[in-house]
Amino acid sequence: MFFEGQPGRPPPKRRGRIAHSCDACFTRKIKCNAASPRCDWCSHQNLPCTFDRNKQSPVNPPEREIHPTPSTAQPYQPYAPTFTQDLHFAGRHLGNICTFDGVPFFSASGREWIAACTGDEFRFRQPSPESTLVQVASAAELPLPDLGFLFDELRHYQSSSFALFFPVINASLFESTIKAAYSREYSAASPGMNSARACIFALLALTSLTVHGPKGYPLRYSDQYFEAAQRLLPAVFGEPVSVDGLQTVLLLVRLAGNLYLVDHFLSAAARFIYYLKGNVSPHSTTDRPLLIDQHIRELFWIIYVCDKGLTMVTGLPPRLEDSHCDLTLAPDTQPPHIRGNPSPGTYLHTYARLATLQSRIYRDLYSPSALRQSDADLLRTIRDLDHELEAWKTTLPPVNQPSFAAGRRTPPHRDMRFSIFHVQYHHCMVLIHQTSSRCAAWIRNQDTRGTSSSLAISVAASRALLEEFLESRLELGPENLLFSLSYFIQAVIVLFCHVLSQPLEGDNQEVLRLMGRIAELIQRSAYQQHPRCYTMRIETARGIILELRRLAECAIVKARGGCEYQAT
């Protein structure tokens, strides 16, 4: 369309600049109307509308290598030109670096910021996700195990710490699973043979990994059972929706070696639970619900916990929507005790209470509607969620309550089974308080050093999360390692951003040591016989952490005007 020369229509005001989009719109890859004095987006967000990027570099800048050497040192500038705009728009980013999904995603301005702060680039190359997928086509069909062996494995599972949090299998109901798989005796709980067989294979895959670990029979058996269960999934989906089918996909959720498979299995589990009406409490219709209905309700809570946990790690919308779920707990639910031998599921409802708060954290801070909050509303939301998290903490026994100094002052009588709650508490604290980086006031001040700063709290929580693993007696076995990798990376990214923002802080050397110790912990905890679906994620997490540590040290050296950092 041509505007020039049209009678009675004045031409719109355009700026005499090379750029067609302002810096903010260019960064977000959105259409800019380039209106004066501010475009629609900048006017709506109350941001300065700048076109600085055209002034900073020619159209075709020469390629060059950046090294933090004295000869090339420039006056220290901790932020790239578009960093503050990205920070304001980021939503679920700290700086330009995504702290969701367990793998750093750097925007163009994020890489620019890293180069400006460190004089170097992020060099880690993530392996192709296809290499982590389980190859089920070549797996030979496995026979069902001997019944004596199966009952032994069931007892091991029932007495494990894993069952305290995730009581996927009910021993009484599992008898119907065995009858359907071995004798083709079907029931309401087990109406299909394929679902029953898949459930048994999935249980054996879990016990061989989480109950026995490297001290039992070889971990490769977990791979074989996992593949056998996964190969039966098409047949499972072709049978009537059943508890066996639900238990199968839920067990596979706990075993999958990458987040893509976890997402697929968890989505299937969510649909199963809707069909089985587990999203509604059985106590809403009767005072004495059947055992199978009570178990389905427990499976709902396990799915709910996993769903909110995956959302907190990946930033993907939840698969279970709260508005379609009855979130009331059973009337006889009590907080877990401190000592003794608790029964399976003892800690599930404490975890469920935290999961409902995690759901609010995502909805109120990270959903698309939450990104449109004003600064005042955002800070009010942060404060409210912080108070709710502290209220949840008081439901734990006092000796087992987490704190920022949990790793340094571990009480001698603390139940180490509560360490999972400590990790979740610190992770929630990080995700609540890092969102203050979206406030325009922080963008202007760019200061995380104040003790009252919300970002300072997220930094302290990140350190406490990592120290929880380093200083406590928590065993980082196969059942915990894969679960923990995303939390490690997220906490390290927060500390990395802190070092790049404040490279001359006195405690940065301790932060570097902490990063290195976490990488060493991952290496020590990775068994040679880990299933192949785990190996790639373990190596990737360790490589990312070491690369972020290297870049953080480069930033410190550059800020001091020192010599080039040589990676060791």
ABEGO torsion letter per residue (X at the ends): XBABGBBGBBBBBBBBBABABBAAAAAAGBBBAGBOABBAAAAAAGBBBBAAAAAABBABBBBBBBBBBAAABBBBBABBAAAAAAAAAAGABBEABBABGGBBBBBAAAAAAAAAAAGBBBABBBBBAAAABBBAAABBBBBBBBAAAAAAAAAAAAABAAAAABBABBAAAAAAAAAAAAAGBBBAABABAAAAAAAAAAAAAAAAAAAAEAABBBAAAAAAAAAAAAAAAAAAAABBBBAAAAAAAAAAAAABABAAAAAAAAAAAAAAAAAAGAABBAAAABABBBAAAAAAAAAAAAAAAAAAAAAAAAGBBBABBAAABBABBBAABBBBBABEBBBBGAAAAAAAAAAAAAAAAAAAAABAAAAABBAAAAAAAAAAAAAAAAAAAAABBAAABBBAAAAABBBAABBAAAAAAAAAAAAAAAAAAAAAAABAAAAAAGBAABAABAAAAAAAAAAAAAAAAAABABBBBAAAAAAAAAAAAAAAAAAAAAAAABAABAAAAAAAAAAAAAAAAAAAABBAABBAAAAAAAAAAAAAAAAAAAAAAAAAAAAAGBBBBBBX
